[in-house]
Amino acid sequence: MNKNSTLWFFLVLIQLLIMSSAIYGEIINDTKIDSLRKELNKKIGTDKISSQLDLALQIINKNKNEAQILANSALVAAKTIGNKNLKMRSFYVLGRIYTELENEELSLTYLDSALQISEAIRDNWYKGEILYHVGVNKRSMGEDLQALESFKAAIMACRLSDNYKIMGSSYSLMATIFRMNGLYDRAIEYIIKSKLNYEKADYLEGGAWAAYLLGRIYSDLKNPQKALEYFQEALNLYLRLAAIDGNKNGVAICYEQIGLLNIESGNFEVARENIENALKIYSNNNSKYGISNIYKYRGIIEYSMGNYTEAENQLNEALRSKEEMGDLFSMPSIEMYLGLSQIKRGGVDEGFKTIEKGLALAISNNQKKIQLDIYSKLTETYLGINDLENAMVCQNKQIQIQNSIASGAANIKMEQLQAIYEIDEKSSQIAELEKQNKINALSIKQNSIIRNIMIIGIILALFISIIIYWFYYKLRHKNRELYVANAAKDKFFAIIAHDLRGPTGTLAALLEHLNSSFDDFSSKELKEILLTLYKSAENVSNLLENLLIWAQSQVAKIEYRPTKLKLSEVLQNSLDGLSQSAEYKQIDIRVERNDMVFVLADPDMLQTILRNILSNAIKFSHRGGSVIVKSALNDKNTVLLSIKDSGIGIAKSKLTKIFEITNTHHTTGTEDEKSTGLGLILVKDFVEKNKGTLTIESEKDKGTIVSFTLPITQEPGSSVKG
């Protein structure tokens, strides 16, 4: 038997296995539904309402109308008897049903009602479930940031209720959003988190999906061997699942991706066999979306093999199906291959128009990876017809998009990305506090000696702090010049002592506790303690990294590299980066600027100056306040930029000390925003390095005006006017 015959036999065997497992799975599923129907007829009161909701969830995919009737009936009954738990579940099930009916707005309305009740009755299990499905709706509506916020909130609720399955699903969808936006390192981190939670929940399908996502990432990163390993792992898991429940969708998507990998490696016959295997599954499921993808993949295979007429036929069929479904995200790649096929057949102008149409749609969809693929193909095509100018333009576009993906821009804007990291940080802090509370409660209950040790440790730490301060005080009075020379170092240590006391204290206490009571802990408790240790260490690492930039400025490792800059553009970039913070506090930012002013300044330093001043203006302004930014010519050689806020202001007694490295008083923002006191010190340093001057005018509760000058320069061919 030759190699092809063996492969064919193996594929036929797999198909028979899938068909038999599907039939078996359908029988099991139908049996479960029949069992629920029989139980429903026997029950009364709250038990009957609960069974109605269980049955509605079970048949959502089979009979949406019946599921809707059951859920509405349960809601009416729950309201009649005033049972909040059942009302919450009814709203939740109706939200799930309307998601399946693709009515996201109505689904969100029901889910919001369910969420309010879950919070009122403190049901964290359902709260996690509800928030997860809110995130699913937000993602399908294209609101990635809101989806991420919902998934993060779901994770917090699930952590409190040990709902590991939904926790894993939330991490998984967050990873998908990050992957779609080119943030691959972040995506891999979240996939690993999802996999760990799926394992805790003993959820095999979750493990299969995690392997599939890793395959997609390595495919995007052009590592076909690693991608194939993960797709094969996912396929094996999905085959096991199909033998249980008959659901073969996971098998189909794995066949698709394995087929695509074989197209890229030139194994077209193997690719065709995998794609046809996926088609059989989609045909049995009557999946229009899946079948339309098959037409696209067939077209790509035919194009790759040089069969351009057949490629056009398949791609046109795929395009027609996608247009009927309104699937705008799949159309750009189809248009690309369709245009390439037209060019190969001699229709150069028509082909380029088709490709440009696909490119415009990819730009509209903000699909960075697809844009990159299209520009790559356009570069190759223009080179093939010796159009070097257009080839260079397309190559430059590729570089721009690659830089955008590398910096994590993608379709999440920078201000949104900052918000994502803030959400992540808040969640990590809350999670650590929760874990710490559990550990503290366990410590108090099991071992009073540890409590005494902690008290002694605190007293000892205070005693050592007093001694250190006493020596510091003596040295300060003995040698003022030495103190000034080492002021930067003292500030550095002061910040470390303030911000690292919590995490380092936690590390010490936990390690002592772990050492003395190791045998008393269960495996789960040890994992919780180790996770807390990891978070504390991670926080220490993040703080040290943040302080590095300031430390570099103190040892003159940041060089002054002036260049000609349009002031209005630099200012707008800074405002864009802080728009999320301003919108959150409802701060009205008004700008009065001269768009024809050009300055001679270091771009990085100027961005740091503007970002710190604007950030302070927002931080110390009350919600609903205002910030006014003005730029005007100071004289023929300098421009004066002033930033005025309506915030809490600075007392005159403190105004003279804000630039001192020894100043240990750090005012928090109007909504408890943190500050290390380094911002204005950096601003003053960088303004002076850029040959400018800095002034601050402020009164307590009357706002602050921060002004600085910069040298101006003439733009060639224009004049600067006031």
C-alpha positions in Angstrom: 0.0 0.0 0.0 1.5 3.4 -1.1 1.7 6.5 1.0 -1.4 8.2 -0.5 -3.5 5.1 -0.1 -2.6 4.9 3.6 -3.4 8.5 4.1 -6.8 8.1 2.3 -7.6 5.0 4.4 -6.8 6.9 7.6 -9.0 9.9 6.6 -11.9 7.6 5.8 -11.5 5.9 9.2 -11.6 9.3 10.9 -14.8 10.2 9.1 -16.5 7.0 10.1 -15.4 7.6 13.7 -16.7 11.1 13.7 -20.1 10.1 12.1 -20.6 7.3 14.6 -19.6 9.5 17.6 -21.9 12.3 16.3 -24.9 9.9 16.2 -24.0 8.6 19.7 -23.6 12.2 21.0 -26.9 13.3 19.5 -28.6 10.3 21.2 -27.1 11.2 24.6 -28.1 14.9 24.2 -31.6 14.1 23.2 -31.9 11.7 26.1 -30.8 14.4 28.5 -33.4 16.8 27.1 -36.2 14.1 27.3 -35.2 13.5 30.9 -35.5 17.2 31.7 -38.9 17.4 30.0 -40.1 14.4 32.1 -38.8 16.0 35.3 -40.5 19.3 34.5 -43.9 17.6 34.3 -43.4 16.1 37.8 -42.3 19.3 39.6 -44.1 22.2 41.1 -43.3 25.6 42.6 -39.7 26.8 42.6 -38.4 23.4 41.5 -40.5 23.6 38.3 -39.3 27.1 37.5 -35.7 26.0 38.0 -36.3 23.0 35.7 -37.8 25.3 33.1 -34.7 27.4 33.0 -32.4 24.3 32.9 -34.4 23.0 29.9 -34.3 26.4 28.2 -30.5 26.5 28.4 -30.3 23.0 27.1 -32.4 23.6 23.9 -31.2 27.2 23.0 -29.3 25.9 20.0 -32.1 23.4 18.9 -35.3 25.4 19.5 -34.9 29.1 20.3 -38.6 29.8 20.3 -39.4 27.1 22.8 -36.4 28.2 25.0 -37.8 31.8 24.9 -41.3 30.7 25.9 -39.9 28.6 28.8 -37.7 31.5 30.1 -40.5 34.1 29.8 -42.9 31.7 31.7 -40.2 31.2 34.4 -39.7 35.0 34.7 -43.4 35.6 35.2 -43.6 32.8 37.8 -40.5 34.1 39.6 -41.9 37.6 39.8 -45.2 36.3 41.1 -43.6 34.5 44.1 -41.0 37.2 44.5 -38.0 34.8 44.3 -35.0 37.0 43.5 -32.7 34.1 42.6 -35.1 32.7 40.0 -35.7 36.2 38.6 -32.0 36.6 38.2 -31.7 33.3 36.5 -34.6 34.0 34.2 -33.1 37.3 33.1 -29.8 35.6 32.5 -31.3 32.8 30.4 -33.3 35.4 28.3 -30.0 37.3 27.8 -28.4 34.1 26.5 -31.3 33.4 24.2 -31.2 36.9 22.6 -27.5 36.5 22.1 -28.2 33.4 20.0 -30.9 35.4 18.2 -28.2 38.0 17.4 -30.1 40.8 19.2 -27.2 42.0 21.4 -28.9 45.2 22.6 -31.9 43.3 24.0 -29.6 40.6 25.4 -27.5 43.2 27.2 -30.7 44.7 28.7 -31.7 41.3 30.2 -28.2 40.6 31.4 -28.0 44.0 33.1 -31.2 43.2 35.0 -29.7 39.8 36.0 -26.4 41.5 37.0 -28.2 44.0 39.3 -30.0 41.2 41.2 -26.8 39.1 41.4 -25.0 42.0 43.1 -28.0 42.6 45.4 -28.1 39.0 46.6 -24.3 38.6 46.4 -24.3 35.6 44.1 -20.8 35.7 42.7 -21.2 32.5 40.7 -24.0 33.9 38.5 -22.4 37.4 38.6 -19.3 35.8 36.9 -21.5 34.0 34.3 -23.5 37.2 33.5 -20.5 39.4 33.2 -18.8 36.8 30.9 -21.8 36.9 28.5 -21.9 40.7 28.6 -18.3 40.6 27.4 -19.3 38.1 24.7 -21.9 40.6 23.4 -19.6 43.5 23.6 -17.0 41.7 21.6 -19.5 40.8 18.9 -20.5 44.5 18.8 -16.8 45.4 18.2 -16.4 47.1 21.6 -13.2 45.4 22.5 -12.3 47.6 25.5 -15.7 47.2 27.1 -15.5 43.5 26.5 -12.1 43.3 28.2 -13.6 45.2 31.2 -16.5 42.8 31.5 -14.2 39.8 31.2 -12.0 41.2 34.0 -15.0 41.8 36.2 -16.2 38.3 35.5 -12.8 36.9 36.5 -13.0 38.7 39.9 -16.5 37.3 40.6 -15.5 33.8 39.5 -12.4 33.9 41.7 -14.6 34.6 44.7 -16.9 31.6 43.8 -14.3 29.2 42.4 -16.1 29.2 39.0 -13.0 28.0 37.1 -14.8 27.2 33.8 -16.1 30.8 33.2 -12.8 32.2 34.6 -11.0 30.1 31.9 -13.4 31.2 29.2 -12.9 34.9 30.2 -9.2 34.6 30.0 -9.5 32.7 26.7 -11.6 35.5 25.0 -9.3 38.2 26.3 -6.4 36.3 24.7 -8.4 36.2 21.5 -8.9 40.0 21.5 -5.1 40.5 22.2 -4.2 38.1 19.4 -6.5 39.8 16.9 -4.7 43.1 17.8 -1.2 41.7 17.5 -0.4 41.6 21.2 0.9 38.0 21.0 2.9 37.9 24.3 -0.1 39.2 26.2 -2.3 36.6 24.3 0.0 33.7 25.2 0.0 34.8 28.9 -3.8 34.8 29.0 -4.2 31.5 27.1 -1.9 29.8 29.8 -4.1 31.3 32.5 -7.3 30.0 30.7 -5.7 26.6 30.4 -4.9 26.4 34.1 -8.4 27.3 35.0 -9.9 24.8 32.5 -7.8 22.1 34.1 -9.2 23.0 37.6 -12.7 22.8 36.2 -11.8 19.5 34.4 -13.2 21.1 31.2 -11.7 19.2 28.2 -13.2 21.5 25.6 -11.5 24.5 27.2 -8.1 22.7 26.9 -8.8 22.0 23.2 -9.6 25.6 22.6 -6.5 26.8 24.4 -4.4 24.5 22.2 -6.2 25.8 19.1 -5.6 29.5 20.0 -1.9 28.8 20.6 -1.8 27.2 17.1 -3.3 30.4 15.7 -0.7 32.5 17.4 2.2 30.5 16.1 0.6 30.5 12.7 0.5 34.3 12.8 4.1 34.3 13.9 5.1 32.2 10.9 6.1 29.2 12.9 4.3 26.4 11.0 5.9 23.5 12.8 4.9 24.8 16.3 1.4 25.8 15.0 0.9 22.3 13.5 1.7 20.7 16.9 -0.9 22.7 18.7 -3.5 22.3 16.0 -2.9 18.5 16.1 -3.3 18.5 19.9 -6.5 20.5 19.6 -7.8 18.1 16.9 -7.2 15.1 19.0 -9.0 16.6 22.0 -12.0 17.7 19.8 -12.2 14.2 18.3 -12.5 12.9 21.9 -15.2 15.4 22.6 -17.1 14.6 19.4 -17.2 11.0 20.6 -19.1 12.2 23.7 -21.4 14.9 22.5 -21.4 14.7 18.7 -20.3 18.3 18.3 -17.8 18.4 15.5 -17.3 22.1 15.0 -14.0 22.0 16.9 -12.8 19.2 14.6 -13.8 21.3 11.5 -11.9 24.4 12.5 -8.8 22.3 13.2 -9.0 20.7 9.8 -9.3 24.2 8.3 -6.1 25.5 10.0 -4.1 22.4 9.2 -5.2 22.8 5.6 -4.0 26.4 5.6 -0.7 25.4 7.0 -0.3 22.9 4.2 -1.2 25.5 1.6 1.6 27.7 2.9 4.1 24.8 2.8 3.0 23.8 -0.7 1.3 20.5 0.2 -1.8 21.3 -1.8 -3.3 17.8 -2.0 -3.0 17.3 1.8 -4.4 20.8 2.2 -7.3 19.9 -0.1 -8.1 16.8 1.9 -8.2 18.7 5.2 -10.4 21.4 3.7 -12.8 18.8 2.2 -13.0 17.0 5.6 -14.1 20.3 7.2 -16.7 20.8 4.4 -18.3 17.5 5.2 -18.8 18.6 8.8 -20.2 22.0 7.8 -22.5 20.4 5.3 -23.9 18.1 7.9 -24.4 21.0 10.3 -25.8 23.2 7.5 -23.2 25.9 8.6 -23.4 28.7 6.0 -20.4 30.4 7.6 -18.3 27.3 7.5 -19.2 26.5 3.9 -18.4 30.0 2.8 -15.0 29.6 4.3 -14.4 26.4 2.4 -15.1 28.2 -0.9 -12.4 30.7 0.1 -9.9 28.1 1.0 -10.6 26.2 -2.2 -10.0 29.4 -4.1 -6.7 29.9 -2.3 -5.6 26.4 -3.1 -6.5 26.8 -6.8 -4.7 30.1 -7.0 -1.6 28.6 -5.3 -1.6 25.8 -7.9 -2.0 28.2 -10.8 -5.6 27.4 -11.7 -6.7 31.0 -11.8 -10.1 30.5 -13.5 -11.2 27.9 -11.0 -9.8 30.1 -8.2 -12.0 33.0 -9.4 -15.1 30.7 -9.4 -14.5 29.5 -5.9 -13.6 33.0 -4.6 -16.7 34.6 -6.2 -18.9 32.0 -4.6 -17.2 32.7 -1.2 -17.7 36.5 -1.7 -21.4 36.0 -2.5 -21.9 34.0 0.6 -20.0 36.4 2.8 -22.0 39.4 1.4 -25.3 37.6 2.1 -24.2 37.0 5.7 -22.8 40.5 6.1 -19.4 39.0 7.2 -17.3 42.0 6.4 -14.2 40.7 8.2 -13.8 37.7 5.9 -14.2 39.7 2.7 -10.8 41.5 2.4 -8.7 38.4 2.1 -11.2 37.0 -0.5 -11.0 40.2 -2.5 -7.2 40.0 -2.3 -6.9 36.5 -3.8 -9.7 37.3 -6.3 -7.8 40.3 -7.5 -4.5 38.4 -7.7 -6.3 35.7 -9.8 -7.7 38.4 -12.2 -4.2 39.9 -12.6 -2.7 36.4 -13.4 -5.4 36.0 -16.1 -4.4 39.3 -17.7 -7.0 41.6 -16.1 -4.4 43.8 -14.4 -6.5 46.9 -14.0 -9.5 44.9 -12.8 -7.4 42.9 -10.5 -5.8 45.9 -8.8 -9.3 47.5 -8.3 -10.5 44.3 -6.6 -7.5 44.2 -4.3 -7.8 48.0 -3.5 -11.5 47.3 -2.6 -10.4 44.5 -0.2 -7.7 46.8 1.2 -10.2 49.6 1.8 -12.5 47.2 3.7 -9.6 45.9 5.8 -8.7 49.4 6.7 -12.3 50.2 7.6 -12.4 47.0 9.7 -9.0 47.9 11.3 -7.7 44.5 10.4 -3.9 45.1 10.6 -2.8 41.6 9.8 -5.0 41.5 6.7 -3.7 44.9 5.6 -0.1 43.6 6.0 -0.9 40.5 3.9 -2.5 42.7 1.1 0.4 45.1 1.0 2.8 42.2 0.9 1.0 40.7 -2.1 0.8 44.1 -3.8 4.5 44.6 -3.3 5.2 41.2 -5.0 2.8 42.0 -7.8 4.2 45.4 -8.5 7.7 44.0 -8.6 6.5 41.4 -11.0 5.3 44.1 -13.5 8.4 46.2 -12.8 6.4 49.0 -11.1 9.1 49.9 -8.6 7.5 53.1 -7.4 4.3 51.5 -6.3 6.2 48.5 -4.9 8.2 50.8 -2.7 5.0 52.6 -1.5 3.5 49.2 -0.5 6.6 48.1 1.2 6.7 51.3 3.3 3.1 50.6 4.2 4.1 47.1 5.3 6.8 48.6 7.6 4.3 51.1 9.1 1.8 48.4 9.9 4.5 46.0 11.3 5.7 48.8 13.6 2.1 49.4 14.6 1.6 45.7 15.5 4.9 45.6 17.3 4.0 48.5 19.5 0.6 46.9 20.3 -1.5 49.5 18.5 -3.7 47.4 16.2 -7.4 48.3 16.6 -7.0 49.1 20.2 -5.9 52.7 20.4 -3.1 53.7 22.7 -5.4 55.4 25.2 -7.5 52.3 25.2 -4.5 50.1 25.7 -3.5 52.2 28.7 -7.0 51.7 30.1 -6.6 47.9 29.6 -3.4 47.8 31.6 -5.0 49.9 34.3 -7.9 47.4 34.5 -5.4 44.6 34.6 -3.5 46.3 37.4 -6.6 47.0 39.5 -7.7 43.4 39.1 -4.3 42.2 40.2 -4.4 44.4 43.2 -7.9 43.3 44.2 -7.0 39.6 43.6 -3.9 39.9 45.8 -5.9 41.6 48.6 -8.5 38.8 48.4 -5.8 36.1 48.6 -4.0 38.0 51.4 -7.3 38.2 53.4 -7.8 34.4 53.0 -4.2 33.7 54.1 -4.4 36.1 57.0 -7.7 34.5 58.2 -6.1 31.0 57.9 -3.0 32.2 59.8 -5.0 33.7 62.7 -7.1 30.6 63.0 -4.4 27.9 62.8 -1.4 29.5 64.4 -1.4 32.4 66.9 2.4 32.3 67.0 2.7 33.7 63.5 0.6 36.7 64.6 2.9 37.4 67.4 5.9 37.1 65.1 4.3 39.6 62.7 3.7 42.0 65.6 7.4 41.6 66.7 8.5 42.1 63.1 6.5 45.3 62.8 7.9 46.6 66.0 11.4 45.6 64.9 10.8 47.3 61.5 9.6 50.5 63.2 12.7 50.4 65.5 15.0 49.9 62.6 13.3 52.7 60.7 13.8 55.0 63.7 17.5 54.2 63.9 17.9 54.7 60.1 16.1 58.0 60.3 18.2 59.1 63.3 21.4 58.3 61.4 20.0 60.0 58.3 19.2 63.1 60.4 22.7 63.3 61.9 24.4 62.9 58.5 22.1 65.6 57.1 23.2 68.1 59.7 26.9 67.1 59.6 27.5 67.3 55.9 24.9 69.3 53.8 27.0 69.1 50.6 27.2 65.3 50.8 23.4 65.1 51.3 22.8 67.3 48.2 25.1 65.1 46.1 23.2 62.0 47.2 19.8 63.5 47.1 18.7 61.6 44.1 19.7 58.3 45.7 17.8 59.2 48.9 14.7 60.0 46.9 15.1 56.7 45.2 15.3 54.8 48.5 12.4 56.8 49.9 10.1 55.8 47.1 11.3 52.2 47.4 10.7 52.2 51.1 7.2 53.7 50.6 6.0 51.6 47.6 7.8 48.4 48.3 7.0 48.1 52.0 3.7 46.3 51.3 4.9 43.7 48.8 8.2 43.0 50.6 6.4 42.7 53.9 4.0 40.3 52.3 6.8 38.2 50.9 8.6 38.0 54.3 5.4 37.1 56.2 4.2 34.6 53.7 7.6 32.9 53.5 7.9 32.7 57.3 4.3 31.4 57.5 5.0 28.9 54.7 8.2 27.7 56.4 6.6 27.1 59.8 3.4 25.6 58.7 4.2 23.9 55.4 2.8 20.5 56.3 -0.5 22.0 57.5 -1.5 23.3 54.1 -3.4 21.5 51.4 -2.2 21.6 47.8 -4.8 24.2 46.9 -3.8 26.4 49.8 -0.1 26.1 48.8 -1.0 27.2 45.2 -2.9 30.2 46.6 0.1 31.2 48.8 2.6 30.7 45.9 0.3 32.8 43.6 0.3 35.6 46.2 4.1 35.4 46.4 4.4 35.6 42.7 2.1 38.7 42.5 4.1 40.5 45.2 7.4 39.8 43.4 5.8 41.0 40.2 4.7 44.3 41.7 8.3 44.9 43.0 9.6 44.2 39.5 7.2 46.7 37.9 8.0 49.4 40.4 11.8 49.1 39.8 11.3 49.2 36.1 9.2 52.4 36.4 11.9 54.1 38.5 14.6 53.2 35.9 13.7 56.1 33.6 14.0 58.6 36.4 17.3 57.1 37.6 18.7 57.4 34.0 17.8 61.1 33.9 19.7 61.6 37.2 22.9 60.0 35.9 22.7 61.9 32.5 22.2 58.8 30.5 19.3 60.5 28.6 20.8 62.6 25.8 19.4 65.9 24.6 18.7 65.5 20.9 16.8 68.6 19.6 14.9 68.6 16.3 12.4 70.8 14.6 8.9 70.0 15.8 5.4 71.4 15.0 4.2 72.3 18.5 0.5 71.8 17.7 1.1 68.2 16.6 3.2 67.3 19.7 0.6 68.8 21.9 -2.2 66.9 20.2 -0.3 63.6 20.6 -0.1 64.2 24.3 -3.7 65.2 24.6 -4.7 62.0 22.7 -2.7 59.9 25.1 -4.6 61.3 28.1 -8.1 61.6 26.6 -9.2 58.4 28.3 -8.3 59.8 31.8 -9.9 63.2 31.0 -13.1 61.5 29.7 -13.3 59.3 32.8 -13.2 62.3 35.1 -15.3 64.4 32.7 -12.6 67.0 32.5 -13.2 69.6 29.7 -9.9 70.3 27.9 -9.9 73.4 25.8 -6.9 74.3 23.5 -6.0 77.7 22.2 -2.9 77.2 20.0 -1.0 78.6 17.0 -0.7 75.8 14.4 2.2 77.5 12.7 4.6 77.5 15.6 7.7 75.3 15.2 10.0 74.6 18.2 13.5 73.3 18.5 13.3 70.6 21.2 14.0 66.9 22.0 10.7 65.1 21.0 10.9 62.5 23.8 11.6 65.1 26.5 8.9 67.4 25.2 6.3 64.6 25.2 7.4 63.8 28.8 7.0 67.5 29.8 3.5 67.8 28.3 2.4 64.4 29.5 3.4 65.1 33.1 1.9 68.6 33.3 -1.4 67.5 31.6 -1.6 64.4 33.7 -1.2 66.5 36.9 -3.9 69.0 35.7 -6.3 66.1 35.2 -5.3 64.3 38.4 -5.7 67.3 40.6 -8.9 68.6 39.0 -12.3 67.7 40.4 -14.7 65.6 38.3 -16.4 67.9 35.8 -13.6 70.5 35.9 -11.7 72.2 33.1 -8.2 72.4 31.7 -7.1 75.3 29.4 -4.0 74.9 27.2 -2.6 78.1 25.5 0.4 78.7 23.3 1.6 82.1 22.2 4.8 83.8 21.0 6.7 85.0 24.1 9.1 87.0 21.9 10.7 86.5 18.5 12.8 83.6 19.8 10.6 81.7 22.2 7.0 80.4 22.5 5.2 80.3 25.9 3.0 77.3 26.6 0.6 77.5 29.6 -1.6 74.9 31.1 -4.3 76.1 33.5 -6.5 73.8 35.6 -9.5 74.4 37.9 -8.2 72.0 40.5 -7.3 71.9 44.2 -4.2 74.2 43.7 -1.0 74.2 45.8 -0.6 76.0 49.1 2.0 78.8 49.0 4.0 77.0 51.8 4.4 74.0 49.6 4.8 75.8 46.3 8.5 76.5 46.9 9.3 72.9 47.8 7.7 71.0 44.9 11.0 70.9 42.9 13.0 69.7 45.9 14.3 66.1 45.7 13.9 65.9 49.5 10.2 66.7 49.4 8.4 63.7 50.9 4.9 65.1 50.9 3.0 63.7 47.9 -0.6 64.9 47.3 -3.0 62.4 46.0 -5.4 63.3 43.2 -9.0 64.3 43.6 -10.0 60.6 43.2 -7.1 59.2 45.2 -4.7 58.9 42.2 -1.2 58.0 43.4 1.9 60.2 42.9 5.6 59.7 43.6 6.6 63.4 43.3 9.0 62.8 40.4 6.8 64.3 37.7 7.5 68.0 38.2 11.1 67.3 39.0 11.5 65.6 35.6 9.5 68.5 33.9 11.8 71.2 35.3 14.9 69.2 34.4 13.7 68.5 30.8 12.5 72.1 30.3 15.9 73.5 31.3 17.7 70.9 29.0 15.6 72.2 26.2 16.8 75.8 26.9 13.5 76.9 28.4 12.2 78.3 31.7 9.4 76.9 33.9 7.0 78.9 36.2 4.1 77.7 38.4 1.3 80.0 39.7 -1.1 78.5 42.2 -3.4 79.1 45.1 -5.1 76.6 47.4 -8.5 75.6 45.9 -8.1 78.1 43.0 -6.3 76.0 40.5 -2.8 76.0 39.0 -1.1 77.5 36.0 2.1 75.8 34.8 3.9 77.7 32.1 7.2 77.0 30.2 9.1 78.5 27.3 10.8 76.8 24.3 13.0 78.2 21.6 11.2 78.5 18.2 12.5 77.9 14.8 11.2 78.9 11.3 9.6 76.3 9.0 11.3 76.6 5.5 9.2 78.8 3.2 6.9 80.2 6.0 6.9 82.8 8.7 5.8 82.6 12.3 3.1 85.1 13.2 1.6 85.8 16.5 
